[in-house]
Amino acid sequence: MENISKIKLKKFGKFVSGQVVILGLLFFADQIFAFTEAEYLNTYITNVLGFEYKFVAWMVSISAVMGLITNIIWGIVSDNTRSRWGRRKPYLFFGGIVSGIFMVLFAFSLKIAGGDPYIAYIICIIIDGVIIGISSNAYYVAERSLLPDLVEPELRGRANGIVEIIGYIGMIIIVAASIITDPLFGGLNESAHIFLLSLGGGAIIIVSVLAQFFVKEKPVENIAKKPFFKELIGVFNLKVLLRENKEFLKILFAMIIYRIGIYIIMPYLMNYLITTLNLPMSSTALAIVAAFGGVFILIAIIGRISDKYGRKRFLPLFIILTSMFYIGVPFVQGGWNFETGGNVNLILLLILVPFVIFALLGLITPMQAWSQDLLPEESRGKFLGILNLVYTLPQIIGSWLGAIIADRFGIEYIFWLAPIFFLTSIPFFFRVKETLQKK
């Protein structure tokens, strides 16, 4: 049997530790905002406006295309910014403020439209697909660039783990807020969406302001600026990209395949948990505690493993193990729940949900560290803009595949489709070189 080589773990310094916590808070707001956008803007279309899932897929697709374009532009612009406020911070501020304001306005789309759902849908498309699509990507590219800017490769696995754990606390808060909408507002109706979208928009506004005071960017005078249009044109020069950044493009392709599986699930997850299962508040809260308690432990473990043994050694094993748990999700509705008298197997749900959520959120830890290792220092923003393909293209493909399965067979069967993409990504991850080597 091949010996598993270890890499000596490097310790965090005081500066890096402090900045990692701040980056965690940025991701905290990111997750509240992004989860609100990914879930509750979508439930607004189905639950408030009364449209089918395909209308959700259209809005998600338009937003994704806008994100793909603007993320690259913001990345190039931030790479070349040398302001007294910093290289990335101005875009955190602009992106957070504008995105937050318009997320709140989204909740009032039906009122703005005078009660006409079709006009309201057009307003939703403009707000989410265009305005938030532009502004939120300024925030995202700045936030994602800061970790590789500030944290060296030997610490990135654990740093990403810490950032994600702090961030997912934000997700717990927004999910918990959705649970209390039933007793407060009688379900995911218009009033509940005003409450949830105000929380999502408010969180990113507050944190984007705080970031101006607490993020400490490193000096970049030694990094040369590059002409904007030359950099932008270079994005589309596939020959040069393949020659100079072959490993980056390999991991880009592997992550796209994996994340198609994620986006088959994510746009419809809260519809499944809240509307389809229709669990009482106590049972839903128990499922969330089980999910994130298990996920936090697994993230801490895989972050340490990726710094100690390298990025890819154990990743395929984790993908295979977590994918196996997806098979059981449709059977959650095959048992009796004595609390509700409904057809939900709560015990099976509690067993499955930590691993289901870990595949959606936790396995990103080593993938993020791995992709960050492959970013050129002088063009991290631009390449993170290119890497945004793993968020946008899978959104389009995954949301449509999920919508087709949910509309035709039932929303629970999206959990059988997603693992096909998880498992398909494994051979492509094997082709990417290891970026951490034993010294």
SULURWO-V851695 format. One record per residue. PHI is phi in whole degrees, 0 to 359 (999 if undefined). NEAR is the number of other C-alpha atoms within 10 Angstrom. Layout:
BEGIN
PHI,NEAR
PHI,NEAR
END
This chain:
BEGIN
999,3
293,4
290,5
269,8
283,11
257,14
250,17
298,12
287,14
269,12
271,10
286,16
275,8
296,9
297,11
296,18
301,15
296,15
290,21
297,26
296,17
296,20
297,26
298,26
292,23
298,26
288,27
303,26
292,27
307,26
289,26
298,28
292,30
294,19
292,22
297,25
295,20
289,21
251,18
274,26
293,23
287,23
291,26
298,26
294,20
275,19
273,18
263,18
277,19
81,12
265,16
282,13
298,21
295,17
290,18
296,24
299,23
298,16
295,23
299,24
294,22
296,20
299,24
295,24
297,18
298,19
297,28
300,23
288,18
287,21
296,31
295,26
297,23
298,25
297,29
295,26
297,22
291,25
303,25
260,22
276,18
227,14
265,11
290,8
271,13
122,18
271,21
251,30
300,27
302,21
277,26
299,26
294,23
300,17
297,25
292,30
295,23
294,19
298,28
297,25
298,18
283,19
295,27
296,20
297,19
304,27
296,24
256,19
303,23
294,21
292,14
299,14
279,15
69,10
90,12
274,13
295,18
288,13
294,15
300,21
296,22
297,14
299,19
299,24
298,21
295,17
292,20
282,25
288,22
249,18
292,17
293,26
301,24
281,24
288,26
296,27
286,28
296,30
296,28
297,25
291,30
292,26
297,23
289,21
286,25
295,22
296,21
293,24
296,17
257,17
242,20
284,16
306,18
294,23
248,21
289,26
298,29
290,26
298,30
298,27
298,30
296,22
301,22
290,25
297,23
299,23
297,22
287,25
297,20
299,24
295,23
301,20
298,15
288,20
292,20
299,16
298,15
291,22
294,20
280,16
294,19
294,16
292,10
280,11
237,14
82,11
119,18
278,24
263,17
297,20
296,16
296,23
290,26
299,19
296,16
290,26
288,28
293,21
294,20
296,27
291,27
295,21
298,22
287,32
296,22
298,15
290,21
294,26
288,16
300,15
300,19
296,16
264,10
249,12
284,19
244,18
283,15
283,11
299,10
233,16
298,8
278,7
259,12
288,11
284,16
233,14
303,11
301,14
291,11
295,9
293,17
294,16
296,9
298,13
299,16
264,11
272,11
297,11
298,10
292,12
300,14
293,13
288,9
262,11
222,16
299,15
292,19
299,23
292,18
296,18
289,25
302,21
293,17
297,23
290,25
299,22
299,23
299,28
283,26
301,28
300,31
298,25
279,26
293,30
266,27
302,19
295,28
239,24
297,19
288,20
299,20
292,16
292,14
267,18
275,14
288,15
285,19
53,16
283,21
292,14
302,17
296,11
289,17
296,21
298,17
297,12
296,22
292,19
299,17
298,18
297,22
281,23
300,12
293,17
295,24
299,20
297,14
294,19
296,25
301,20
293,13
288,23
296,26
292,22
299,22
291,27
277,25
269,22
243,20
102,25
283,28
250,22
299,14
255,14
300,20
301,16
297,12
297,16
297,19
296,15
296,12
290,21
297,22
299,14
287,19
293,21
301,15
277,15
300,20
300,16
277,14
301,19
274,19
253,14
227,14
262,14
255,16
289,11
284,12
252,12
73,8
262,15
268,16
228,22
269,18
294,23
296,12
298,16
300,22
294,19
287,16
280,22
298,22
299,24
283,25
297,23
292,19
297,23
295,27
282,19
239,17
282,26
290,22
291,22
306,25
292,27
295,22
296,19
299,27
298,25
293,23
296,27
299,20
264,20
277,20
295,15
302,15
283,17
227,21
299,25
299,30
298,27
289,26
291,25
296,27
294,21
296,26
299,23
306,22
287,22
261,18
269,26
301,21
298,23
301,29
294,22
294,17
295,28
295,29
289,23
298,20
297,30
296,24
298,18
295,19
295,19
290,12
269,10
244,11
124,15
297,20
295,22
277,19
295,25
284,24
270,20
280,18
304,25
297,26
300,15
284,20
303,24
290,17
295,14
287,23
302,20
301,11
284,17
295,22
299,16
278,13
274,20
290,16
288,16
262,17
253,18
241,14
293,10
267,6
END
